[in-house]
Amino acid sequence: MNLLDKAISYFAPETAFRRARFRQAAENFSYDGAKAGRRTGGWVTAGGDANTEIGASLGMLRNRSRELVRNNPYAAKALNELVGHTVGTGILPQAKTGNPKIDKIIDSEWPYFAENCDPGGQLDFYGMQALMTRTTAESGDGIVRFRPRFKTDGFRIPLQLQILEGDFLDSSRTFANESSYVIQGIQQNVLGQREAYWLYNYHPGGSYMLNPRGGILSQPVPAADVMHTYSVLRPGQLRGAPWLAPVMLAMRDLDDYRDAERLRKKTEACLTAIVTRPEGPGGAPLGPRSVNSATGDTLESMRPGMIEYLKPGEGIQFNTPGASGGYREYNTVELQAIGAGIGMPYELLSGDLSNVNYSSFRAGMLGFRTSIDAFRWLTLIPMFCRPAWRRFIDVLIFQGKIPSIDGIYGVQWTAPKFESVDPLKDAMATLKKIRMGISTLPTAIAEEGFDPDTQLRQIKATNDLLDELELVLDCDPRNTTDKGAEQPSATGEVVPVAAAPATKKPPVKAAAQTQESETFSTIQRNPNARIYRS
């Protein structure tokens, strides 16, 4: 007992007993990570919220992340793989309002917006998806401003999207008033709803900007005109951290180690031989001699085919560099830790596939692809793709091209498929799932990155054309099996392929059946196609 406990026990023994009991309980039942001792000495922690921790470090993390991507090959490879697997050639939308006529109008107008939505005219909507993913991963967050255009500007869809880096958000704006408060440039009301973003007129790090106003100013922009994309990792988090944050020091240390090893190899390669002379430096040289003007040292060179006789007592010893022990093993272990911090398999990060086979590589990619799917459907689509789609629909309503009805914002997003290591094995696995009833044909088609309705209609149109032209192809499953044998008829007899009758066209479906089919297609839920209704 310390002096305070002794004093308390003298005046209030019961209180002192409770203090001792609770102290003993805390020592016996607390977490090891919360105990103070030799093992946790020097472990400095903070109890701030997400915005306090990120706000104090975001600027430095962002700059260091960009430097690593510029100069570190593994950081550049990681970012390219993240963008490629997330977006690929683009996450495609298709209208699902429940009205086929309106869907057709929306889908026909979408390409005009997708091809002209970049104010700079360099990217289409799918290229902007890739740029937003890259900006979010590299810098922590990205900003997009809706830019309405006048009818005189010549755009069929008078709307464009301007992508800005997170630097445009004025992090120094932090204050509060009676109705709202601003944290790191993001203004919210008392309910936590975002009201405005305080954005700079120009990039604060730009060296070629010309500001006629004489300085960089931040002004509030309504939240309805801004899309803010970042990974939300903690409740109440307003800004995002770069994805390389957990591995920055490891990447920098690995760079230093590789540079030191490279310099050692270069030094060893520059030193050819060592000559010993008992009489001192005044002896005759072995080869052409020169003097270093800076140091005064004698430099000799050797040429191919040279033969030189040494004087008695002279000797020469050639440099034989030794192998770098443990270099590959150290690199492998460090890259495995870096890959774990990014959420990427070592083989994908390093490009080293020497110790993997089909099964091990596929198993290693499962977790990575799950993380990519989570970012697609929980971050990129809700924060960037869906708000852009809703604003696009609002423009069509404002132009009078479509009516404002319930479900007008319904959309199905189809992400590109993940490339297969062994397409034949994956195709056979998909076929077995469909035959066993575990999966459906529309689901399997969507997982390949295609729209099920469009794909099935194209198959039907192709079959009708083949029947009309009386063509029989080996790839037509209606006539031949996957083994090349003729398909049996309804009576069980094998019908010769050449005599196979043309398939009759099915009758036109009634309106109720068509609506039922449309409803069935809208309830499909899979990682590659989701329908949002509003």
Buried (B, 14 or more C-beta within 10 A) or exposed (E): EEEEBEEBBEEEEEEBEEBBEEEEEEEEEEEEEEEEEEEEEEEEEEEEBBBEBBBEBBEEBBBBBBEBBEEBEBBEBBBEBBBBBBBBEBBBBBBBBBBEEBBEBBEEBBEEBBBBBBBEEEBBBBBBBBBBBBBBBBBBBBBBBBEEBEEEEEBEBBBBBBBBBBBBBBBEBBEEEEEBBBBBBBBBEEEEEBBBBBBBBBBBEEEEEEEEEEEBEBEBBEBEBBBBBBBEEEEEBBBBBBBBBBBBEBBBEBBEBBEEBEEEEEEEEEEEEEBEBEEEEEBEBBEEEEEEEEEEEEEEEEEEEEEEEBEEEBEEEEEEEEEEEEEEEBBBEBBBBBBBBBBBBBBBBBEBEEEBEEEEBBEBBEEBEEBBBEBBBEBBBEBBBBBBBBBBBBBBEEEEBBEEEEBBBBBBBBBBBBEBBEEEEBEEEBEEBEEEEEBBEBBBBBBBBBBBBEBBEEEEEEBBEBBEEEEBEEEBEEBBEEEEEBBEEEEEEEBEBEEBEEEEEEEEEEEEEEEEEBEEBBEBEBBBBBBBEE
